[in-house]
Amino acid sequence: MGHLDELHAKYRDKGLVVVAVTDEGRSLVDKFVSTTGAKHPILIESSDSATAYNINGFPSTFLIDVNGKVAWAGNGAGFPDSLLEKLLGEVRLTPELPKSMDSIRKSLEKHEYAPARKALEAKGSAPGVAEDE
C-alpha cells in the first residue's frame, strides 16, 4: 500500500486519482489507515467490483483512462511507467482560479466550456478588471 501513497503524492497534481477499494468493514479500514498511515482514498463498497472487473487475486491494479476504459490491469503496481505518463498526458485539469471565479471553475469541471468562456469574457470586459487578473 505504500506504493499507492507514493503514486498518489507523485502524480495527483497531474490528474492521477488513486483509490483503494475494499468490502471490509469501516472499523478494519480505520485500523488499517491508523496502522499504515495511508494517505490515498479508500472506498468501502457494498457491491462486487471483484466480479465486475474479473479480479482473480489481490492486490489488483487498474489504470483507467480519461474515457473510463481500462488501459491496464494486473497484479500490484507492475504497470509500465511510460503508460502512466502517456495516460496522464491526456488528462485535462481545471486551472486554479481565484475564489471570485468559483462559478467559472464549476463550469469547467463539468466540461461546460461555452458558459465558462462567456463568463470569462464578461469578467475581462468589466470595468476595473486588470488585463493580467
C-alpha positions as CSV (number, residue, x, y, z in Angstrom):
1,M,0.0,0.0,0.0
2,G,3.0,2.3,0.4
3,H,3.4,2.3,-3.3
4,L,-0.2,3.7,-3.7
5,D,0.7,6.6,-1.4
6,E,3.8,7.2,-3.4
7,L,1.9,7.3,-6.7
8,H,-0.8,9.5,-5.1
9,A,1.8,12.0,-3.9
10,K,3.9,12.0,-7.0
11,Y,1.1,12.3,-9.6
12,R,-2.0,13.7,-8.0
13,D,-1.2,17.2,-9.3
14,K,-1.0,15.8,-12.8
15,G,-4.5,14.3,-12.5
16,L,-3.9,10.8,-11.2
17,V,-6.6,9.6,-8.9
18,V,-5.5,6.7,-6.6
19,V,-8.4,4.8,-4.9
20,A,-8.2,1.6,-3.0
21,V,-11.4,-0.4,-3.0
22,T,-12.4,-2.9,-0.3
23,D,-15.5,-4.6,1.0
24,E,-14.1,-4.8,4.5
25,G,-15.9,-3.0,7.4
26,R,-15.2,0.6,8.4
27,S,-13.5,-0.4,11.7
28,L,-11.0,-2.6,9.8
29,V,-10.3,0.2,7.3
30,D,-9.9,2.7,10.0
31,K,-7.4,0.4,11.8
32,F,-5.5,-0.1,8.5
33,V,-5.3,3.7,8.0
34,S,-4.2,4.2,11.6
35,T,-1.6,1.4,11.4
36,T,-0.1,2.2,8.0
37,G,-0.7,6.0,7.7
38,A,-2.3,5.5,4.3
39,K,-2.9,8.9,2.6
40,H,-4.8,7.8,-0.6
41,P,-8.6,7.5,-0.5
42,I,-10.1,4.1,0.4
43,L,-13.6,3.3,-0.8
44,I,-15.7,0.8,1.1
45,E,-18.0,-0.8,-1.4
46,S,-21.2,-2.7,-0.9
47,S,-21.2,-4.1,-4.5
48,D,-18.9,-6.6,-6.0
49,S,-16.3,-4.9,-8.2
50,A,-14.1,-8.1,-7.9
51,T,-16.7,-9.9,-10.1
52,A,-17.3,-6.9,-12.4
53,Y,-13.6,-6.5,-13.0
54,N,-12.8,-10.2,-13.1
55,I,-10.4,-10.0,-10.3
56,N,-8.6,-13.3,-9.5
57,G,-6.1,-12.2,-6.9
58,F,-5.2,-9.4,-4.5
59,P,-3.9,-6.8,-4.8
60,S,-5.2,-6.0,-8.3
61,T,-4.4,-2.7,-10.0
62,F,-6.2,-1.0,-12.9
63,L,-5.2,2.1,-14.9
64,I,-8.4,3.7,-16.2
65,D,-8.1,6.2,-18.9
66,V,-9.8,9.6,-19.3
67,N,-12.6,7.9,-21.2
68,G,-13.3,5.4,-18.4
69,K,-11.8,2.4,-20.2
70,V,-9.4,0.0,-18.5
71,A,-6.0,0.8,-20.1
72,W,-4.0,-1.7,-18.0
73,A,-4.9,-4.4,-15.5
74,G,-2.6,-6.6,-13.4
75,N,-1.5,-7.7,-10.0
76,G,0.0,-5.0,-7.9
77,A,1.8,-2.0,-9.4
78,G,3.6,-3.6,-12.3
79,F,2.2,-1.3,-14.9
80,P,4.7,0.4,-17.2
81,D,5.6,4.0,-16.1
82,S,5.6,5.0,-19.7
83,L,1.9,4.1,-20.0
84,L,1.1,6.0,-16.8
85,E,2.9,9.1,-18.2
86,K,1.0,8.7,-21.5
87,L,-2.4,8.5,-19.8
88,L,-1.6,11.5,-17.6
89,G,-0.7,13.4,-20.7
90,E,-4.4,13.0,-21.8
91,V,-5.8,14.5,-18.6
92,R,-7.3,17.9,-18.7
93,L,-7.1,19.6,-15.4
94,T,-9.2,22.5,-14.3
95,P,-6.9,25.5,-13.7
96,E,-6.6,27.1,-10.3
97,L,-8.8,30.1,-10.2
98,P,-9.5,32.8,-7.6
99,K,-12.5,32.3,-5.3
100,S,-14.3,35.1,-7.2
101,M,-14.3,32.7,-10.2
102,D,-15.9,29.7,-8.5
103,S,-18.8,29.6,-10.9
104,I,-16.4,29.5,-13.9
105,R,-14.4,26.7,-12.2
106,K,-17.5,24.7,-11.7
107,S,-18.5,25.1,-15.4
108,L,-15.0,24.0,-16.4
109,E,-15.2,20.9,-14.1
110,K,-18.5,19.9,-15.7
111,H,-16.9,20.4,-19.2
112,E,-19.3,23.3,-19.9
113,Y,-16.8,25.3,-21.8
114,A,-19.1,27.8,-23.6
115,P,-20.7,29.2,-20.4
116,A,-17.2,29.4,-18.8
117,R,-15.8,31.3,-21.8
118,K,-18.7,33.6,-21.8
119,A,-18.3,34.3,-18.1
120,L,-14.5,34.9,-18.5
121,E,-15.2,37.3,-21.4
122,A,-17.7,39.2,-19.3
123,K,-15.1,39.4,-16.5
124,G,-12.5,40.6,-18.9
125,S,-14.6,43.5,-20.1
126,A,-15.9,44.5,-16.6
127,P,-14.7,48.0,-15.5
128,G,-11.8,47.9,-13.2
129,V,-10.6,44.5,-14.1
130,A,-6.8,44.4,-14.8
131,E,-5.6,42.8,-18.0
132,D,-3.5,40.2,-16.2
133,E,-6.1,39.3,-13.5
